[in-house]
Amino acid sequence: MFTKNKQALPTDIDPDNVPQHVAIIMDGNGRWAKKRLMPRVAGHKAGMENVKVITKAASRMGVKVLTLYAFSTENWKRPNDEVHYLMQLPVDFFGAFMPELIAENVQVQVMGNLEALPAKTQQAARDAMADTAQNTGMILNFALNYGSRDEIQQAVQQIAKDAVSGKIEPESIDDDLISQYLMTGFLGQYADPELLIRTSGEERISNFLLWQIAYSELVFVDEFWPDFTPTVFEQAILTYQHRNRRFGGLK
């Protein structure tokens, strides 16, 4: 399924223990801009540029899935002009970055309630997925208009419908089946991230992948998202590699 696109890693990183799925809550764009006496949208633009940098870094480190929290179901509460700008960002991002994504052999996926997005945003997301569908390298998975409680609610409703219709037996409902009904189900064995990173110094999950991160390692860094460099990313990977992952058991 995946074609490796690794380059030389920092000598401290174990290439055989790079997390296969990394999820990132890209936080702090607005505060990054405020610190520089710039409008919030300038922070979002800088954040978009950094997505390009970190996507390449993750791909070259051997990460198989990079899931980025781009816009939550709660972000609609922000001022209208900011929301409008955020809805334009995928259009600009995919338009400018597509040749590099193809050159990097990166496949784009987008999960969330896409039907509620503006038509141009929906089209940009669908075009990006179609244009990179044949790529066999890292999956760049955007969570766009995504909320984990909404995701779980939809999954439970669909499971209930399928049970009533006889497609599944209630006794067959287990962890694996529930995972298949979630928005990350298409990722198969890579559905659950081994590592979740949040930038900007905040230490909360904010309704992101609540089911999938049951056993993820959590790393919180102080850098705002536009300042989250490949070097900081590598340090987060090192932190992950020094954790003792026991999954409730003993080693």
C-alpha positions in Angstrom: 0.0 0.0 0.0 2.7 2.5 1.0 5.9 3.4 -0.9 8.6 4.5 1.4 10.0 8.0 0.8 12.6 8.2 3.6 15.6 10.3 3.8 18.4 10.3 6.4 17.0 10.9 9.9 18.8 12.6 12.8 21.1 10.0 14.4 19.1 9.9 17.7 15.9 8.8 16.0 15.3 5.1 15.6 14.0 4.7 12.0 12.3 1.4 13.0 10.2 3.1 15.7 8.8 6.1 13.9 5.1 6.3 14.7 3.1 5.1 11.7 0.2 7.6 12.3 0.8 11.0 13.8 -2.1 13.4 14.5 -1.5 17.1 15.2 -3.7 19.8 16.7 -2.4 22.8 14.9 -2.9 25.5 17.5 -1.7 29.0 18.1 -2.0 30.7 14.7 -4.0 33.6 16.1 -1.7 34.1 19.0 1.4 33.9 16.7 -0.1 36.8 14.7 -1.1 38.8 17.7 2.4 38.5 19.2 3.7 40.1 15.9 0.9 42.8 15.9 -0.6 41.2 12.8 -4.2 40.2 12.1 -5.3 36.7 13.0 -5.7 35.8 9.3 -1.9 36.4 8.9 -1.3 33.6 11.4 -3.6 31.3 9.5 -1.7 32.0 6.3 1.6 31.3 8.1 0.1 28.1 9.5 -0.9 27.0 6.0 2.6 27.5 4.8 3.9 25.4 7.7 1.6 22.5 6.7 3.6 22.2 3.5 6.9 22.1 5.5 5.7 19.5 8.1 4.0 17.4 5.5 7.3 17.0 3.7 9.2 16.4 6.9 6.7 13.7 8.1 6.8 12.0 4.7 10.6 11.8 4.6 10.7 10.5 8.2 8.6 7.5 7.2 5.3 8.5 8.8 2.5 6.6 7.0 -0.5 8.8 8.0 -0.4 12.5 9.1 -3.8 13.7 10.4 -4.1 17.4 10.8 -6.9 19.1 12.7 -7.7 21.9 10.2 -11.2 23.1 11.2 -13.5 21.8 14.0 -17.2 21.8 14.2 -16.9 24.4 17.0 -14.8 26.8 14.8 -18.0 28.1 13.2 -18.4 30.2 16.3 -15.5 32.4 15.3 -16.0 35.8 13.6 -17.5 35.6 10.1 -14.5 37.2 8.3 -12.1 34.7 10.0 -14.4 31.7 9.1 -14.6 33.0 5.5 -10.8 33.2 5.3 -10.4 29.7 6.8 -12.8 28.3 4.2 -10.7 29.8 1.4 -7.4 28.3 2.8 -8.0 24.7 1.4 -8.7 26.3 -2.0 -5.4 28.2 -1.9 -3.4 25.4 -0.2 -4.4 22.6 -2.7 -4.1 25.0 -5.6 -0.5 26.0 -4.8 0.8 22.8 -3.2 -0.7 20.1 -5.5 2.4 19.7 -7.7 4.6 19.2 -4.7 2.2 16.7 -3.1 2.3 14.7 -6.3 6.1 14.9 -6.4 6.3 13.7 -2.8 3.9 10.8 -3.6 1.5 12.0 -0.9 -2.1 11.0 -1.0 -4.7 13.5 0.3 -7.7 12.5 2.3 -10.3 14.8 4.0 -12.6 13.6 6.7 -15.5 15.5 8.4 -18.9 16.9 7.6 -17.9 18.1 4.1 -21.4 18.7 2.9 -21.8 21.6 5.3 -18.8 23.4 3.8 -19.0 26.1 1.1 -19.1 24.7 -2.4 -15.7 25.9 -3.4 -14.1 24.4 -0.2 -15.9 21.0 -0.9 -14.7 21.1 -4.5 -11.1 21.8 -3.5 -11.1 18.9 -1.1 -12.6 16.5 -3.5 -10.3 17.6 -6.3 -7.2 17.1 -4.1 -8.4 13.6 -3.1 -9.0 12.7 -6.8 -5.7 14.2 -8.0 -3.6 12.3 -5.5 -5.6 9.0 -5.4 -3.0 7.1 -7.2 -0.1 8.2 -4.9 1.3 5.4 -2.7 3.2 7.3 -0.1 2.1 9.0 3.1 -1.6 9.8 3.6 -2.1 13.5 4.5 -5.5 13.4 6.2 -7.2 16.7 7.0 -9.9 16.8 9.7 -12.1 19.5 8.2 -15.4 20.5 9.8 -14.7 17.6 12.1 -15.7 16.9 15.7 -15.1 13.6 17.5 -18.4 13.6 19.4 -20.3 14.2 16.1 -18.3 11.5 14.5 -19.1 9.0 17.2 -22.8 10.0 17.2 -23.0 9.4 13.4 -21.2 6.0 13.8 -23.6 4.9 16.6 -26.7 5.9 14.5 -25.4 4.0 11.5 -24.6 0.9 13.6 -28.1 1.1 15.0 -29.6 1.3 11.5 -27.5 -1.6 10.3 -28.5 -3.7 13.3 -32.2 -3.0 12.8 -32.0 -3.9 9.1 -30.2 -7.1 9.9 -26.9 -6.2 8.3 -25.1 -6.8 11.6 -25.9 -8.6 14.8 -25.8 -6.7 18.1 -23.5 -9.3 19.5 -20.9 -8.5 16.7 -20.5 -4.9 17.9 -17.0 -4.7 19.3 -14.0 -2.3 19.2 -13.0 -3.3 15.7 -16.5 -2.9 14.3 -17.0 0.5 15.9 -13.6 1.6 14.5 -14.8 0.6 11.0 -17.8 3.0 11.3 -15.7 6.0 12.3 -14.3 8.5 9.8 -10.9 7.0 10.2 -12.1 3.5 9.3 -10.7 3.8 5.7 -7.2 3.8 7.3 -7.5 0.2 8.5 -4.6 -0.8 10.7 -3.4 2.8 10.8 -6.7 4.3 12.0 -5.4 5.0 15.6 -2.5 7.4 15.9 0.4 6.3 18.0 1.4 9.9 18.6 -0.8 13.0 19.1 0.9 16.4 19.2 -0.6 19.7 20.2 1.2 23.0 19.6 1.0 26.4 21.4 1.3 25.1 25.0 -2.4 24.2 25.4 -2.9 20.8 27.0 -6.3 19.5 26.0 -7.8 17.3 23.3 -10.5 19.7 22.0 -12.9 17.0 20.7 -10.3 15.4 18.4 -10.1 11.7 17.7 -11.5 10.8 21.2 -12.0 7.1 20.4 -8.9 6.7 18.3 -6.4 8.2 20.8 -7.3 5.7 23.6 -3.6 4.5 23.7 -1.9 7.4 21.8 1.1 9.1 23.3 0.4 12.7 23.9 3.1 15.4 23.4 2.4 19.1 24.1 4.8 21.6 22.8 5.0 25.4 23.5 5.7 26.5 20.0 2.8 28.1 18.1 1.9 26.1 14.9 3.7 28.5 12.5 6.9 28.0 14.7 6.6 24.2 14.7 9.7 23.3 12.7 10.9 19.9 11.5 13.4 20.1 14.3 10.6 20.5 16.9 8.8 17.7 15.2 11.8 15.4 15.4 12.1 16.2 19.1 8.4 15.1 19.6 9.3 11.9 17.8 12.2 11.3 20.1 9.9 12.0 23.1 7.6 9.3 21.7 10.4 6.9 21.3 11.5 7.2 24.9 8.0 6.4 26.2 7.2 3.0 27.6 4.1 1.9 25.8 2.4 -0.8 27.9 -1.2 -0.7 26.7 -2.4 -1.4 30.2 0.0 -4.3 30.7 3.5 -4.7 32.0 6.8 -5.0 30.2 
